[in-house]
């Protein structure tokens, strides 16, 4: 088990998925808001909850993942960092069987993006993608889990934006914040960060693009902050 950064939380990798930029960016995007209970749909090794807990340790962090080895890794990470919450080994699409509705102020999700793609030759990744949710499914799950006024934060690919926005509105989650992620300032967006509010009023705020690298290839100041590089 390692520390995510010097003096930071402990973390052991999900056996199938190592630490990825999209999860780290989503954790930062979802932080800074008040909530008492958070659910991570498809939590893997629990990286997002570990990072959120570092910023708001008083909250409870629950998670669900279809893979037993991912759940085991998440439980180890919870124990190592003293995180309160439960991790369920279950298909997140069966959200109605997990808990009562409206129990969370925050739901986060970093889903497999290509939910209709070919099965992966890697058995662990294939198992994860077998439980991949469509925009309609993860929006429906978030709407069921969230209290009215609660926030749903996810990371996805820009080409699915139309489907995601349509699904969120049908589930009574109004898109409220949008941030595009670009490798460099002149690059086309490669990821999109979205936040929606359960029962919210119409009105979408487009945030400045999140740029990963400077022209010389070194991390931008914002990425250095997100990754705690300033402490190294």
MARBA-3410 file (N, C-alpha, C, O; in Angstrom, 1 decimal):
232
0.9,-1.2,0.0,0.0,0.0,0.0,0.9,1.2,0.0,1.9,1.3,0.7 ~ 0.5,2.2,-0.8,1.3,3.5,-0.9,0.5,4.7,-0.5,-0.7,4.5,-0.3 ~ 1.1,5.8,-0.4,0.4,7.1,-0.2,0.2,7.7,-1.6,1.1,7.7,-2.4 ~ -0.9,8.3,-1.8,-1.2,9.0,-3.0,-0.3,10.2,-3.3,0.1,10.4,-4.4 ~ 0.1,10.8,-2.2,1.1,11.9,-2.3,1.7,12.0,-0.9,1.2,11.4,0.1
2.8,12.7,-0.7,3.5,12.8,0.6,2.6,13.3,1.6,2.0,14.4,1.5 ~ 2.4,12.4,2.7,1.5,12.8,3.8,0.0,12.6,3.4,-0.8,12.9,4.3 ~ -0.3,12.1,2.2,-1.7,11.9,1.8,-2.3,10.6,2.2,-1.6,9.8,2.9 ~ -3.5,10.3,1.7,-4.1,9.0,2.1,-3.4,7.8,1.5,-2.7,7.9,0.5 ~ -3.6,6.7,2.2,-3.1,5.4,1.7,-4.0,4.9,0.6,-5.2,5.1,0.5
-3.4,4.1,-0.4,-4.2,3.5,-1.4,-3.4,2.3,-2.0,-2.2,2.3,-2.2 ~ -4.3,1.3,-2.3,-3.8,0.1,-3.0,-4.6,0.0,-4.3,-5.8,0.2,-4.2 ~ -4.0,-0.3,-5.4,-4.7,-0.3,-6.7,-5.8,-1.3,-6.8,-5.7,-2.4,-6.3 ~ -6.8,-0.9,-7.5,-7.8,-1.9,-8.0,-7.0,-2.8,-8.9,-6.2,-2.4,-9.8 ~ -7.2,-4.2,-8.8,-6.4,-5.1,-9.6,-6.5,-4.9,-11.1,-5.6,-5.2,-11.9
-7.7,-4.4,-11.6,-7.9,-4.3,-13.0,-7.6,-2.9,-13.5,-7.3,-2.7,-14.7 ~ -7.8,-1.9,-12.7,-7.7,-0.5,-13.1,-6.8,0.3,-12.2,-7.1,0.4,-11.0 ~ -5.7,0.8,-12.7,-4.8,1.6,-11.9,-5.3,3.0,-11.8,-6.4,3.3,-12.3 ~ -4.6,3.9,-11.1,-5.1,5.2,-10.9,-5.1,5.9,-12.2,-4.1,5.9,-13.0 ~ -6.2,6.5,-12.5,-6.4,7.2,-13.8,-6.7,8.7,-13.7,-7.3,9.1,-12.6
-6.4,9.4,-14.7,-6.6,10.9,-14.7,-8.1,11.2,-14.5,-8.4,12.1,-13.7 ~ -9.0,10.5,-15.1,-10.4,10.8,-15.1,-10.9,10.7,-13.6,-11.7,11.6,-13.2 ~ -10.5,9.7,-12.9,-11.0,9.6,-11.5,-10.5,10.7,-10.6,-11.2,11.2,-9.8 ~ -9.2,11.0,-10.8,-8.6,12.1,-10.0,-9.3,13.4,-10.3,-9.5,14.2,-9.3 ~ -9.5,13.7,-11.5,-10.2,15.0,-11.9,-11.6,15.0,-11.4,-12.1,16.0,-11.0
-12.3,13.9,-11.4,-13.7,13.8,-11.0,-13.7,14.1,-9.5,-14.6,14.8,-9.0 ~ -12.8,13.5,-8.7,-12.8,13.7,-7.3,-12.6,15.2,-6.9,-13.2,15.7,-6.0 ~ -11.7,15.8,-7.7,-11.5,17.3,-7.4,-12.7,18.1,-7.8,-13.1,19.0,-7.1 ~ -13.3,17.7,-9.0,-14.5,18.4,-9.5,-15.6,18.3,-8.5,-16.4,19.3,-8.3 ~ -15.8,17.2,-7.8,-16.9,16.9,-6.9,-16.7,17.5,-5.5,-17.6,17.5,-4.7
-15.4,17.8,-5.2,-15.1,18.2,-3.8,-15.5,19.7,-3.6,-15.9,20.4,-4.5 ~ -15.4,20.1,-2.4,-15.7,21.5,-2.0,-17.1,21.8,-1.8,-17.5,23.0,-1.5 ~ -18.0,20.8,-1.8,-19.4,21.0,-1.5,-19.8,20.3,-0.2,-19.1,19.3,0.2 ~ -20.8,20.8,0.5,-21.2,20.2,1.7,-22.1,19.0,1.4,-23.1,19.1,0.7 ~ -21.8,17.9,2.1,-22.7,16.7,2.0,-22.4,15.8,3.2,-21.3,15.9,3.8
-23.3,15.0,3.5,-23.1,14.1,4.6,-22.9,12.6,4.2,-22.3,11.8,4.9 ~ -23.4,12.3,3.0,-23.3,10.9,2.5,-23.1,10.9,1.0,-23.8,11.6,0.3 ~ -22.1,10.1,0.5,-21.8,10.1,-0.9,-21.8,8.6,-1.3,-21.4,7.7,-0.6 ~ -22.3,8.4,-2.6,-22.3,7.1,-3.2,-21.5,7.1,-4.5,-21.7,8.0,-5.3 ~ -20.6,6.2,-4.6,-19.8,6.0,-5.8,-20.3,4.8,-6.6,-20.1,3.7,-6.1
-20.9,5.1,-7.8,-21.4,4.0,-8.6,-20.3,3.4,-9.5,-19.7,4.1,-10.2 ~ -20.0,2.1,-9.3,-18.8,1.5,-10.0,-17.5,2.0,-9.4,-16.7,2.6,-10.1 ~ -17.4,1.8,-8.1,-16.3,2.5,-7.3,-14.9,1.9,-7.5,-14.0,2.6,-7.2 ~ -14.8,0.7,-8.1,-13.5,0.1,-8.3,-12.8,0.0,-6.9,-13.4,-0.5,-6.0 ~ -11.5,0.4,-6.8,-10.8,0.4,-5.6,-11.1,1.5,-4.6,-10.5,1.6,-3.6
-12.1,2.3,-4.9,-12.5,3.4,-4.0,-11.7,4.6,-4.1,-11.7,5.4,-3.1 ~ -11.0,4.8,-5.2,-10.1,6.0,-5.3,-10.8,7.3,-5.1,-10.3,8.2,-4.3 ~ -12.0,7.5,-5.7,-12.7,8.8,-5.6,-13.1,9.0,-4.2,-13.0,10.1,-3.7 ~ -13.6,8.0,-3.5,-14.0,8.2,-2.1,-12.8,8.5,-1.2,-12.9,9.3,-0.3 ~ -11.7,7.8,-1.5,-10.5,8.1,-0.7,-10.1,9.6,-0.8,-9.7,10.2,0.2
-10.1,10.1,-2.0,-9.7,11.5,-2.3,-10.8,12.5,-1.7,-10.4,13.5,-1.1 ~ -12.0,12.2,-1.9,-13.1,13.0,-1.3,-13.0,13.0,0.2,-13.2,14.1,0.9 ~ -12.7,11.8,0.8,-12.6,11.7,2.3,-11.5,12.6,2.8,-11.6,13.1,3.9 ~ -10.4,12.7,2.0,-9.3,13.5,2.5,-9.7,15.0,2.6,-9.1,15.7,3.5 ~ -10.6,15.4,1.8,-11.1,16.8,1.9,-12.3,17.0,2.9,-12.4,18.0,3.5
-13.1,15.9,3.0,-14.2,16.0,3.9,-14.4,14.7,4.7,-15.2,13.8,4.4 ~ -13.5,14.5,5.7,-13.5,13.3,6.4,-14.7,13.0,7.3,-14.9,11.8,7.7 ~ -15.5,14.0,7.6,-16.7,13.7,8.4,-17.8,13.0,7.7,-18.8,12.6,8.4 ~ -17.8,13.0,6.4,-18.9,12.4,5.6,-18.8,10.8,5.6,-17.7,10.3,5.9 ~ -19.9,10.2,5.2,-19.9,8.7,5.0,-19.8,8.5,3.5,-20.5,9.1,2.7
-19.0,7.5,3.1,-18.8,7.2,1.7,-19.1,5.7,1.4,-18.5,4.8,1.9 ~ -20.2,5.5,0.7,-20.6,4.2,0.2,-20.2,4.0,-1.2,-20.0,4.9,-2.0 ~ -20.1,2.7,-1.6,-19.7,2.4,-3.0,-20.3,1.1,-3.4,-20.7,0.3,-2.6 ~ -20.4,0.9,-4.7,-20.8,-0.4,-5.3,-20.0,-0.7,-6.5,-19.7,0.1,-7.3 ~ -19.6,-2.0,-6.6,-18.9,-2.5,-7.8,-19.3,-3.9,-8.0,-19.6,-4.7,-7.1
-19.3,-4.3,-9.3,-19.7,-5.7,-9.7,-18.6,-6.7,-9.4,-18.9,-7.9,-9.5 ~ -17.3,-6.2,-9.2,-16.2,-7.2,-9.2,-15.8,-7.4,-7.7,-15.5,-6.4,-7.0 ~ -15.7,-8.6,-7.3,-15.3,-8.9,-5.9,-13.9,-8.4,-5.6,-13.7,-7.9,-4.5 ~ -12.9,-8.5,-6.5,-11.6,-8.1,-6.2,-11.5,-6.6,-6.0,-10.7,-6.1,-5.3 ~ -12.3,-5.8,-6.8,-12.3,-4.4,-6.6,-12.9,-4.0,-5.3,-12.4,-3.1,-4.6
-14.0,-4.7,-4.9,-14.6,-4.5,-3.6,-13.6,-4.8,-2.4,-13.5,-4.0,-1.5 ~ -12.8,-5.8,-2.6,-11.8,-6.1,-1.6,-10.8,-5.0,-1.5,-10.4,-4.6,-0.4 ~ -10.3,-4.5,-2.6,-9.3,-3.4,-2.6,-9.9,-2.2,-2.0,-9.3,-1.5,-1.2 ~ -11.2,-1.9,-2.3,-11.9,-0.7,-1.7,-12.0,-0.8,-0.2,-11.8,0.1,0.5 ~ -12.3,-2.0,0.3,-12.4,-2.2,1.7,-11.1,-2.0,2.4,-11.0,-1.5,3.5
-10.0,-2.5,1.8,-8.7,-2.3,2.3,-8.4,-0.8,2.4,-7.8,-0.3,3.4 ~ -8.7,-0.1,1.4,-8.5,1.4,1.3,-9.3,2.1,2.4,-8.8,3.1,3.0 ~ -10.5,1.7,2.6,-11.3,2.3,3.6,-10.7,2.0,5.0,-10.6,3.0,5.8 ~ -10.3,0.8,5.3,-9.7,0.5,6.6,-8.4,1.3,6.8,-8.2,1.8,7.9 ~ -7.6,1.4,5.8,-6.3,2.1,5.9,-6.5,3.6,6.2,-5.6,4.2,6.8
-7.6,4.1,5.7,-7.8,5.6,5.9,-8.9,5.9,6.9,-9.2,7.1,7.1 ~ -9.5,4.9,7.6,-10.5,5.2,8.5,-11.8,5.8,8.0,-12.4,6.7,8.6 ~ -12.1,5.3,6.8,-13.3,5.9,6.1,-14.6,5.1,6.5,-14.6,3.9,6.6 ~ -15.6,5.9,6.9,-16.8,5.3,7.3,-17.7,5.1,6.1,-17.9,6.0,5.3 ~ -18.3,3.9,6.0,-19.2,3.6,4.8,-19.1,2.1,4.5,-18.3,1.4,5.0
-20.0,1.7,3.5,-20.0,0.3,3.1,-19.8,0.2,1.6,-20.2,1.1,0.9 ~ -19.2,-0.9,1.2,-18.9,-1.2,-0.2,-19.7,-2.5,-0.5,-19.6,-3.5,0.1 ~ -20.6,-2.4,-1.5,-21.4,-3.5,-1.9,-20.9,-4.1,-3.1,-20.5,-3.5,-4.1 ~ -20.9,-5.5,-3.2,-20.5,-6.2,-4.4,-21.8,-6.5,-5.1,-22.4,-7.5,-4.8 ~ -22.1,-5.7,-6.1,-23.4,-5.8,-6.7,-23.4,-5.0,-8.0,-22.6,-4.1,-8.2
-24.3,-5.4,-8.9,-24.4,-4.7,-10.2,-25.1,-3.3,-9.8,-26.2,-3.3,-9.3 ~ -24.5,-2.2,-10.2,-25.0,-0.9,-9.8,-26.3,-0.6,-10.5,-27.1,0.3,-10.1 ~ -26.6,-1.4,-11.6,-27.9,-1.2,-12.3,-29.1,-1.7,-11.4,-30.2,-1.4,-11.7 ~ -28.8,-2.5,-10.4,-29.8,-2.9,-9.5,-29.9,-2.0,-8.2,-30.0,-2.5,-7.1 ~ -29.8,-0.7,-8.5,-29.7,0.2,-7.4,-30.9,0.2,-6.5,-30.8,0.6,-5.3
-32.1,-0.2,-7.0,-33.3,-0.2,-6.1,-33.2,-1.2,-5.0,-33.9,-1.1,-4.0 ~ -32.4,-2.2,-5.2,-32.2,-3.2,-4.2,-31.1,-2.9,-3.2,-30.9,-3.6,-2.2 ~ -30.4,-1.8,-3.4,-29.2,-1.5,-2.5,-29.6,-0.7,-1.3,-29.0,-0.9,-0.2 ~ -30.6,0.2,-1.4,-30.9,1.1,-0.3,-32.2,1.8,-0.5,-32.8,1.7,-1.6 ~ -32.7,2.5,0.4,-33.9,3.3,0.3,-33.6,4.5,-0.6,-32.4,5.0,-0.6
-34.6,5.1,-1.3,-34.3,6.3,-2.1,-34.0,7.5,-1.3,-34.4,7.7,-0.2 ~ -33.3,8.4,-2.0,-33.1,9.7,-1.4,-32.1,9.8,-0.2,-32.3,10.7,0.6 ~ -31.2,8.9,-0.1,-30.3,8.9,1.1,-29.0,9.6,0.9,-28.2,9.6,1.8 ~ -28.7,10.2,-0.2,-27.4,10.8,-0.5,-27.5,12.3,-1.0,-28.5,12.6,-1.7 ~ -26.6,13.1,-0.6,-26.5,14.4,-1.1,-25.5,14.5,-2.3,-25.5,15.5,-3.0
-24.7,13.5,-2.4,-23.7,13.4,-3.5,-23.6,12.0,-4.1,-23.5,11.1,-3.3 ~ -23.7,11.9,-5.4,-23.4,10.6,-6.1,-22.4,10.9,-7.2,-22.5,11.9,-7.9 ~ -21.3,10.1,-7.2,-20.3,10.3,-8.2,-20.2,9.0,-9.1,-20.6,7.9,-8.6 ~ -19.7,9.2,-10.3,-19.7,8.0,-11.2,-18.6,8.3,-12.3,-18.6,9.3,-13.0 ~ -17.7,7.3,-12.4,-16.7,7.3,-13.5,-17.0,5.9,-14.2,-16.3,5.0,-14.0
-17.9,5.9,-15.1,-18.3,4.6,-15.8,-17.4,4.2,-16.9,-16.7,5.1,-17.5 ~ -17.4,3.0,-17.3,-16.8,2.6,-18.6,-17.5,3.4,-19.7,-18.8,3.4,-19.7 ~ -16.8,4.0,-20.5,-17.4,5.0,-21.5,-18.1,4.2,-22.6,-19.2,4.7,-23.0 ~ -17.5,3.2,-23.1,-18.1,2.5,-24.3,-18.9,1.3,-23.9,-18.4,0.1,-24.0 ~ -20.1,1.5,-23.4,-20.9,0.5,-22.8,-21.4,-0.5,-23.8,-21.9,-1.6,-23.4
-21.3,-0.2,-25.1,-21.8,-1.2,-26.1,-20.7,-1.8,-26.9,-20.9,-2.3,-28.0 ~ -19.4,-1.6,-26.4,-18.3,-2.0,-27.2,-18.0,-3.5,-27.1,-18.7,-4.3,-26.5 ~ -16.9,-4.0,-27.8,-16.5,-5.4,-27.8,-16.0,-5.7,-26.4,-15.4,-4.9,-25.7 ~ -16.2,-7.0,-26.0,-15.7,-7.4,-24.7,-14.2,-7.4,-24.7,-13.5,-7.7,-25.7 ~ -13.6,-7.0,-23.5,-12.1,-6.9,-23.4,-11.6,-8.3,-23.3,-12.2,-9.2,-22.6
-10.4,-8.6,-23.8,-9.7,-9.9,-23.6,-9.3,-10.1,-22.2,-9.1,-11.2,-21.7 ~ -9.1,-9.0,-21.4,-8.7,-9.1,-20.0,-10.0,-9.4,-19.2,-11.0,-8.7,-19.3 ~ -10.0,-10.5,-18.5,-11.2,-10.9,-17.8,-11.7,-9.9,-16.7,-12.9,-9.8,-16.6 ~ -10.8,-9.3,-16.0,-11.2,-8.3,-15.0,-11.9,-7.1,-15.7,-12.9,-6.6,-15.2 ~ -11.3,-6.6,-16.8,-11.9,-5.5,-17.5,-13.2,-5.9,-18.2,-14.1,-5.1,-18.2
-13.2,-7.1,-18.7,-14.5,-7.6,-19.3,-15.6,-7.6,-18.2,-16.7,-7.3,-18.5 ~ -15.3,-8.0,-17.0,-16.3,-8.1,-15.9,-16.8,-6.7,-15.6,-18.0,-6.5,-15.4 ~ -15.8,-5.7,-15.6,-16.2,-4.4,-15.3,-17.2,-3.8,-16.4,-18.1,-3.1,-16.1 ~ -16.8,-4.1,-17.6,-17.6,-3.5,-18.7,-19.0,-4.3,-18.8,-19.9,-3.7,-19.4 ~ -19.0,-5.5,-18.3,-20.3,-6.2,-18.4,-21.3,-5.5,-17.5,-22.5,-5.5,-17.8
-20.8,-4.8,-16.5,-21.7,-4.0,-15.6,-21.8,-2.6,-16.0,-22.3,-1.7,-15.2 ~ -21.3,-2.2,-17.2,-21.3,-0.8,-17.6,-22.7,-0.3,-17.8,-23.6,-1.0,-18.3 ~ -22.9,0.9,-17.3,-24.3,1.5,-17.4,-24.3,2.5,-18.5,-23.4,3.3,-18.8 ~ -25.5,2.6,-19.2,-25.7,3.6,-20.2,-26.0,4.9,-19.5,-26.3,4.9,-18.3 ~ -26.1,6.1,-20.2,-26.5,7.3,-19.6,-27.8,7.2,-18.9,-28.0,7.8,-17.8
-28.8,6.6,-19.5,-30.1,6.4,-18.9,-30.0,5.7,-17.6,-30.7,6.0,-16.7 ~ -29.2,4.6,-17.6,-29.1,3.8,-16.4,-28.4,4.5,-15.2,-28.9,4.5,-14.1 ~ -27.2,5.2,-15.5,-26.6,5.8,-14.4,-27.3,7.1,-13.9,-27.2,7.5,-12.8 ~ -28.0,7.8,-14.8,-28.8,8.9,-14.4,-30.0,8.4,-13.6,-30.4,9.1,-12.6 ~ -30.6,7.3,-14.0,-31.7,6.8,-13.2,-31.3,6.4,-11.8,-32.0,6.6,-10.8
-30.1,5.8,-11.7,-29.6,5.4,-10.4,-29.3,6.6,-9.5,-29.7,6.6,-8.4 ~ -28.7,7.6,-10.1,-28.4,8.8,-9.3,-29.6,9.5,-8.9,-29.7,9.9,-7.7 ~ -30.7,9.6,-9.7,-31.9,10.2,-9.3,-32.6,9.4,-8.2,-33.2,10.1,-7.3 ~ -32.5,8.1,-8.2,-33.1,7.3,-7.1,-32.4,7.5,-5.8,-33.0,7.6,-4.7 ~ -31.0,7.6,-5.9,-30.2,7.7,-4.7,-30.2,9.1,-4.1,-30.0,9.2,-2.8
-30.3,10.1,-4.9,-30.1,11.5,-4.4,-31.4,12.1,-3.7,-32.5,11.8,-4.1 ~ -31.1,12.9,-2.7,-32.1,13.7,-2.1,-32.4,14.8,-3.1,-31.6,15.1,-4.0 ~ -33.6,15.4,-3.0,-33.9,16.6,-3.8,-32.9,17.7,-3.5,-32.7,18.1,-2.4 ~ -32.3,18.2,-4.5,-31.2,19.2,-4.4,-29.8,18.6,-4.3,-28.9,19.4,-4.3 ~ -29.7,17.3,-4.2,-28.4,16.6,-4.2,-27.7,16.7,-5.6,-28.4,17.0,-6.6
-26.4,16.5,-5.6,-25.6,16.7,-6.8,-25.1,15.3,-7.3,-24.7,14.5,-6.6 ~ -25.2,15.2,-8.6,-24.6,14.1,-9.3,-23.4,14.6,-10.2,-23.6,15.4,-11.0 ~ -22.2,14.0,-9.9,-21.0,14.4,-10.7,-20.5,13.2,-11.4,-20.4,12.1,-10.8 ~ -20.1,13.3,-12.6,-19.6,12.2,-13.4,-18.6,12.8,-14.4,-18.5,13.9,-14.7 ~ -17.7,11.8,-14.9,-16.8,12.1,-16.0,-17.1,11.2,-17.1,-17.4,10.0,-16.9
-17.0,11.7,-18.3,-17.3,10.9,-19.5,-16.6,11.4,-20.7,-15.7,12.2,-20.6 ~ -17.0,11.0,-21.9,-16.4,11.4,-23.1,-17.3,12.4,-23.8,-18.5,12.3,-23.7 ~ -16.7,13.5,-24.4,-17.5,14.5,-25.0,-18.5,14.1,-26.0,-19.6,14.7,-26.2 ~ -18.2,13.0,-26.8,-19.1,12.5,-27.8,-20.5,12.0,-27.3,-21.4,11.8,-28.1 ~ -20.5,11.7,-26.0,-21.8,11.3,-25.4,-22.6,12.4,-24.7,-23.6,12.1,-24.0
-22.2,13.6,-24.8,-22.8,14.7,-24.1,-24.3,14.8,-24.4,-25.1,15.0,-23.4 ~ -24.7,14.7,-25.6,-26.1,14.8,-26.0,-26.9,13.7,-25.2,-28.0,14.0,-24.7 ~ -26.5,12.5,-25.3,-27.2,11.4,-24.6,-27.2,11.6,-23.1,-28.2,11.3,-22.5 ~ -26.1,12.1,-22.5,-26.0,12.3,-21.1,-27.0,13.4,-20.6,-27.7,13.2,-19.7 ~ -27.0,14.5,-21.3,-27.9,15.6,-20.9,-29.3,15.2,-21.1,-30.2,15.5,-20.2
-29.7,14.5,-22.1,-31.1,14.0,-22.3,-31.5,13.1,-21.2,-32.6,13.2,-20.7 ~ -30.6,12.1,-20.9,-30.9,11.1,-19.9,-31.0,11.8,-18.5,-31.9,11.4,-17.7 ~ -30.2,12.7,-18.2,-30.2,13.4,-16.9,-31.5,14.1,-16.7,-32.2,14.1,-15.7 ~ -32.0,14.9,-17.8,-33.2,15.6,-17.7,-34.4,14.7,-17.5,-35.3,15.0,-16.8 ~ -34.4,13.6,-18.2,-35.5,12.6,-18.1,-35.6,12.0,-16.7,-36.6,11.7,-16.2
-34.4,12.0,-16.0,-34.4,11.5,-14.7,-34.6,12.6,-13.6,-34.4,12.3,-12.4 ~ -34.9,13.8,-14.0,-35.1,14.9,-13.1,-33.8,15.4,-12.5,-33.8,15.8,-11.3 ~ -32.7,15.2,-13.2,-31.4,15.8,-12.8,-31.1,16.9,-13.8,-30.8,16.6,-15.0 ~ -31.0,18.1,-13.4,-30.7,19.2,-14.3,-29.2,19.5,-14.4,-28.6,19.7,-13.3 ~ -28.7,19.4,-15.6,-27.2,19.7,-15.7,-27.0,21.1,-15.3,-27.6,22.1,-15.7
-26.0,21.3,-14.4,-25.7,22.6,-13.8,-24.3,23.1,-14.1,-24.1,24.3,-14.2 ~ -23.3,22.2,-14.1,-21.9,22.6,-14.4,-21.3,21.7,-15.4,-21.6,20.5,-15.4 ~ -20.5,22.3,-16.3,-19.9,21.6,-17.4,-18.4,22.0,-17.5,-18.2,23.2,-17.6 ~ -17.5,21.1,-17.5,-16.1,21.5,-17.7,-15.4,20.5,-18.7,-15.4,19.3,-18.4 ~ -14.9,21.0,-19.8,-14.2,20.2,-20.7,-12.7,20.1,-20.3,-12.1,21.0,-19.8
-12.1,18.9,-20.6,-10.7,18.6,-20.2,-10.0,18.4,-21.5,-10.3,17.6,-22.4 ~ -8.9,19.2,-21.6,-8.0,19.2,-22.8,-6.6,18.9,-22.5,-6.1,19.3,-21.4 ~ -5.9,18.1,-23.3,-4.5,17.8,-23.0,-3.7,19.0,-23.0,-2.9,19.3,-22.1 ~ -3.8,19.9,-24.1,-3.2,21.2,-24.1,-4.2,22.2,-24.5,-5.3,21.8,-25.0 ~ -3.9,23.5,-24.4,-4.8,24.5,-24.7,-5.4,24.4,-26.1,-6.6,24.8,-26.3
-4.6,24.0,-27.1,-5.1,24.0,-28.5,-5.7,22.6,-28.8,-6.1,22.4,-29.9 ~ -5.7,21.7,-27.9,-6.2,20.3,-28.1,-7.8,20.3,-28.0,-8.4,21.1,-27.3 ~ -8.4,19.4,-28.8,-9.8,19.1,-28.6,-10.1,18.4,-27.3,-9.2,17.7,-26.8 ~ -11.2,18.7,-26.7,-11.5,18.0,-25.4,-11.5,16.5,-25.5,-11.9,15.9,-26.5 ~ -10.9,15.9,-24.5,-10.8,14.4,-24.4,-11.7,13.9,-23.3,-12.1,12.7,-23.4
-12.1,14.7,-22.4,-13.0,14.3,-21.3,-13.9,15.4,-21.0,-13.7,16.6,-21.3 ~ -15.0,15.1,-20.3,-16.0,16.1,-19.9,-16.4,15.8,-18.4,-16.7,14.7,-18.1 ~ -16.4,16.8,-17.6,-16.9,16.7,-16.2,-18.2,17.4,-16.1,-18.4,18.5,-16.6 ~ -19.2,16.7,-15.6,-20.6,17.2,-15.5,-21.1,17.1,-14.1,-20.9,16.1,-13.4 ~ -21.8,18.1,-13.7,-22.5,18.1,-12.4,-24.0,18.5,-12.6,-24.3,19.5,-13.3
-24.9,17.7,-12.1,-26.3,18.0,-12.2,-27.0,18.0,-10.8,-26.5,17.3,-9.9 ~ -28.1,18.7,-10.7,-28.8,18.8,-9.4,-30.1,18.1,-9.5,-30.9,18.4,-10.5 ~ -30.4,17.2,-8.6,-31.7,16.5,-8.5,-32.8,17.6,-8.3,-32.9,18.2,-7.3 ~ -33.8,17.7,-9.3,-34.8,18.6,-9.1,-34.4,20.1,-9.3,-35.1,21.0,-8.9 ~ -33.3,20.3,-10.0,-32.8,21.7,-10.1,-33.5,22.4,-11.2,-34.2,21.9,-12.1
-33.3,23.7,-11.2,-33.9,24.6,-12.2,-32.9,24.6,-13.5,-31.7,24.4,-13.3 ~ -33.5,24.9,-14.6,-32.6,25.0,-15.8,-31.6,26.1,-15.7,-31.8,27.1,-15.0 ~ -30.4,25.9,-16.3,-29.3,26.8,-16.2,-28.0,26.1,-16.1,-27.6,25.6,-15.0 ~ -27.2,26.1,-17.2,-25.9,25.4,-17.2,-24.8,26.4,-17.2,-24.8,27.3,-18.1 ~ -23.9,26.2,-16.3,-22.7,27.1,-16.2,-21.5,26.3,-16.9,-21.1,25.2,-16.5
-21.0,26.9,-18.0,-19.8,26.3,-18.7,-18.6,26.9,-18.0,-18.3,28.1,-18.1 ~ -17.8,26.1,-17.4,-16.6,26.5,-16.7,-15.4,26.6,-17.7,-15.5,26.0,-18.8 ~ -14.3,27.3,-17.3,-13.1,27.3,-18.2,-12.6,25.9,-18.4,-12.7,25.1,-17.5 ~ -12.1,25.7,-19.6,-11.5,24.4,-19.8,-10.4,24.0,-18.8,-9.6,24.9,-18.4 ~ -10.3,22.8,-18.5,-9.2,22.3,-17.7,-8.1,21.8,-18.6,-8.3,20.8,-19.3
-7.0,22.4,-18.5,-5.8,22.1,-19.4,-4.8,21.3,-18.6,-4.4,21.6,-17.5 ~ -4.5,20.1,-19.1,-3.6,19.2,-18.4,-2.1,19.6,-18.5,-1.4,19.5,-17.5 ~ -1.6,20.0,-19.7,-0.2,20.3,-19.9,0.0,21.6,-20.5,-0.8,22.2,-21.3 ~ 1.2,22.2,-20.2,1.6,23.4,-20.8,2.3,23.1,-22.2,2.5,21.9,-22.5 ~ 2.6,24.1,-23.0,3.2,23.8,-24.3,4.4,23.0,-24.2,4.7,22.3,-25.2
5.2,23.1,-23.2,6.4,22.3,-23.1,6.2,20.9,-22.5,7.1,20.1,-22.3 ~ 4.9,20.5,-22.3,4.6,19.2,-21.8,4.6,19.0,-20.3,4.2,17.9,-19.9 ~ 4.9,20.0,-19.6,4.9,19.9,-18.1,3.5,20.2,-17.6,2.7,20.8,-18.3 ~ 3.1,19.7,-16.4,1.8,19.9,-15.9,1.5,21.4,-15.7,2.3,22.1,-15.3 ~ 0.2,21.7,-15.9,-0.2,23.1,-15.6,-0.3,23.3,-14.1,-0.2,22.3,-13.3
-0.4,24.5,-13.7,-0.5,24.8,-12.2,-1.7,24.2,-11.6,-1.6,23.7,-10.5 ~ -2.8,24.1,-12.3,-4.0,23.5,-11.8,-3.8,22.0,-11.6,-4.3,21.4,-10.6 ~ -3.2,21.4,-12.5,-2.9,19.9,-12.4,-1.9,19.7,-11.3,-2.1,18.7,-10.5 ~ -0.9,20.5,-11.1,0.0,20.4,-10.0,-0.8,20.5,-8.7,-0.4,19.8,-7.7 ~ -1.7,21.4,-8.6,-2.6,21.5,-7.4,-3.4,20.2,-7.2,-3.4,19.7,-6.1
-4.1,19.8,-8.2,-4.9,18.6,-8.1,-4.2,17.4,-7.7,-4.7,16.6,-6.9 ~ -3.0,17.2,-8.2,-2.1,16.0,-7.9,-1.2,16.2,-6.7,-0.4,15.4,-6.4 ~ -1.3,17.4,-6.0,-0.5,17.7,-4.9,1.0,17.7,-5.2,1.8,17.3,-4.3 ~ 1.3,18.1,-6.4,2.7,18.1,-6.8,3.5,19.2,-6.1,4.7,19.2,-5.9 ~ 2.8,20.2,-5.6,3.4,21.3,-4.9,4.0,20.9,-3.6,4.9,21.6,-3.0
3.6,19.8,-3.1,4.1,19.3,-1.8,5.4,18.4,-2.0,6.0,18.0,-1.0 ~ 5.7,18.1,-3.2,6.8,17.2,-3.5,8.2,18.0,-3.5,9.2,17.3,-3.7
END
